[in-house]
């Protein structure tokens, strides 16, 4: 099982050539095995990107999410009290936004690698990443 960062979910759906070879391999293996955790905060991030027109697709938000969620063995994961608490301790207050904190905390709590191209997250010794 792996956790997918929001941009990785989007790239897998729209621009798979942007994914690293290791990320593609992790997706293939996770699809066959335990699945890919899709943090529900990513739903909000995608909605905001579409609203701000930083993400443009040919379908509305609801349809895009339906198509994306059917494309892989995604397991939607909400914010538990443990994830919420851990997210406040992972980074300094000036370092990462709330979504990154929640996604990283989810990976830690689930003992899963986080698939991300984010250099700050990849350099962190607190999170196991794949890129």
C-alpha positions in Angstrom: 0.0 0.0 0.0 1.2 3.5 -0.8 -0.2 7.0 -0.3 -0.4 9.3 -3.4 0.3 13.0 -3.1 -2.3 15.2 -4.8 -0.1 16.2 -7.8 0.7 12.5 -8.4 -3.0 11.6 -8.5 -3.5 14.4 -11.1 -0.4 13.5 -13.1 -1.3 9.8 -13.2 -4.7 10.8 -14.6 -3.7 13.5 -17.0 0.1 13.5 -17.6 1.5 10.0 -16.7 4.7 10.9 -18.5 5.5 13.3 -15.6 5.7 10.3 -13.2 9.0 8.8 -12.4 9.7 5.2 -13.3 9.7 4.3 -9.6 6.3 6.1 -9.1 4.8 4.2 -12.0 6.1 0.9 -10.6 4.8 1.7 -7.1 1.3 2.4 -8.6 1.3 -0.9 -10.6 2.3 -2.9 -7.5 -0.1 -1.1 -5.2 -3.0 -1.6 -7.6 -2.3 -5.4 -7.5 -1.7 -5.5 -3.8 -3.3 -3.4 -1.1 -4.3 -0.3 -3.0 -3.4 3.3 -3.2 -4.5 5.7 -0.4 -6.2 8.8 -1.7 -6.3 11.2 1.1 -9.7 13.0 1.2 -7.9 16.3 1.6 -6.7 15.8 -2.0 -10.4 16.0 -3.1 -10.4 19.5 -1.7 -7.1 20.4 -3.3 -8.3 19.2 -6.7 -11.5 21.2 -6.3 -9.6 24.3 -5.5 -7.2 23.9 -8.4 -10.2 23.6 -10.7 -12.0 26.5 -9.2 -8.8 28.7 -9.5 -8.4 27.4 -13.1 -4.9 26.0 -12.3 -6.3 22.6 -13.4 -8.3 22.5 -16.5 -10.1 19.3 -17.7 -12.9 18.7 -20.2 -15.4 17.5 -17.5 -16.8 19.0 -14.4 -15.2 18.3 -11.0 -17.6 15.5 -10.0 -17.1 13.6 -13.2 -13.3 14.1 -13.0 -13.2 12.7 -9.5 -15.4 9.7 -10.6 -13.1 9.0 -13.5 -9.9 9.3 -11.4 -11.3 7.2 -8.6 -12.2 4.4 -11.1 -8.8 4.5 -12.7 -6.9 2.8 -9.9 -7.4 0.8 -6.8 -7.9 3.9 -4.7 -8.8 3.7 -1.0 -10.2 7.0 0.2 -8.9 8.0 3.7 -10.2 10.7 5.9 -8.6 12.6 8.7 -8.5 10.6 11.9 -7.7 12.1 15.3 -4.3 10.4 15.1 -3.6 11.9 11.6 -4.8 15.3 12.8 -2.5 15.3 15.8 0.6 14.0 14.0 0.1 16.5 11.2 0.8 19.3 13.7 4.2 17.8 14.6 5.8 16.8 11.3 7.1 20.1 10.0 7.8 23.6 11.3 4.9 25.9 11.0 6.5 27.8 8.1 7.4 24.7 6.1 4.4 22.9 4.7 0.7 23.6 4.1 -2.2 21.8 5.8 -2.8 19.3 2.9 0.9 18.3 2.8 0.9 17.8 6.6 -2.2 15.7 6.5 -1.1 13.6 3.5 2.3 13.0 5.2 0.8 12.2 8.5 -1.5 9.7 6.7 1.5 8.0 5.2 3.2 7.8 8.6 0.2 6.5 10.4 -0.5 3.9 7.7 3.1 2.9 7.6 3.0 3.5 3.8 5.4 5.2 1.4 4.3 8.5 0.1 4.6 8.8 -3.7 5.6 12.5 -4.3 7.9 14.6 -6.4 7.9 17.3 -3.6 11.6 17.8 -2.8 11.0 19.0 0.7 8.9 16.0 1.5 11.5 13.7 -0.1 14.3 15.2 2.0 12.4 14.8 5.2 13.7 12.0 7.5 10.2 11.7 9.0 8.5 10.3 5.9 9.3 7.4 3.7 8.9 8.5 0.0 9.1 7.1 -3.4 10.0 9.1 -6.5 
